[in-house]
């Protein structure tokens, strides 16, 4: 194969790379994406032309083929120690002039001057494309010696160790792109978009894996413990001698009821969460009174409130109407009240409060319980952080309820957060759109 044929082949391969990476953002099949990167690696390793990968942010050479090492007279590791600006030798004025000529002549290459290790400065044609590789945006440079146009005059010099400059072949300059700037910007935009999509997909897979781990953890630990408590208490009741003391029976029955209530609440959350993961929860917008909804939920906790002698005050605006999915909001309020009771000491106080602002209502569930340490607040509402605080009975929850709350509040166009001081209590707050009259 002649030099001309090798050059034509390498330019054809560059055009294939341009096509591949231009289409990449629209490709969803991961096997096709893998094939594109394999094809690029195969093309890059060929020695039919000098090929470099350069980081556009700092100009560092991050990869080079064997032909590049031969052309510059460097080892592979020596090349990776260099920046492209150490090789390019066009002066700034020459860069501007050459860019104008490239545009006027409608060329797909940029004429540069590059320095080899032995001090020779060689005229070269540079073609390039922006690609994404190893989570980086990189310039792929395809470089040939400039021989095709003898009428294009370039002053060439040889640099000696005596600081003499002898007329010969030369080079000077800065990092320059062979593509029209508009095309480069388009490639950059497309590649950034593709990188974001891949990152989003990777994050989603990570979250799904964490969800699966959390799910099995809850089933193997929390559900098992709840059933163990109920079975143990039931065994006591099955004993003939146990009924001789009515106080024992009453206390045990109360504990069975309390454990069953916890188990039921956990199962409800698990089922809601499983539906959410499978995208089976249908969003049903409703116009409803949030004060009345909160009152219905408070009634479910009457026994638990009495057992701990906790006062719960519903101070939500009696006329507050919202537009949201009522079942989701019931789940949010139920979980936040349940948590507040679990983490409030005997004879404590819980208050539900509301405030209207800018078309939204802010609802807060406030308690004077154990509170949360500052460094642990950021770990709440996150599937990737398993922070479980002990309640006033020394029990640990699953953290699943708060994750559900976040999902449901955000699906209804709101936000949720917590303000807390360790030892003094917590205030869980969320916003929802006010109802339209």
Secondary structure, 3 states (H helix, E strand, C coil): CCHHHHHHHHHHHHHHHHHHHHHHHHCCCHHHHHHHHHHHHHHHHCCCCEEEEEECCCCEEEEECHHHHHHHCCCHHHHHCCEHHHHECCCHHHHHHHHHHHHHCCCCCEEEEEECCCCEEEEEEEEEEEEEECCEEEEEEEEEECCCCCCCCCCEEEECCCCCEEEECCCCCCCCCCCCHHHHHHHHHHHHHHHHHHHHHHHHHHHHHHHHHHHHHHHHHHHHHHHHHHHHHHHHHCCHHHHHCHHHHHHHHHHHHHHHHHHHHHHHHHHHHHHHHCCCCCCCEEEEEHHHHHHHHHHCCHHHHHHHCCEEEEECCCCCEEEEEHHHHHHHHHHHHHHHHHCCCCCCEEEEEEEEECCEEEEEEEECCCCCCHHHHCCCCCCCCCCCCECCCCCECCCHHHHHHHHHHHHCCCCEEEEEECCCEEEEEEEEEECCC
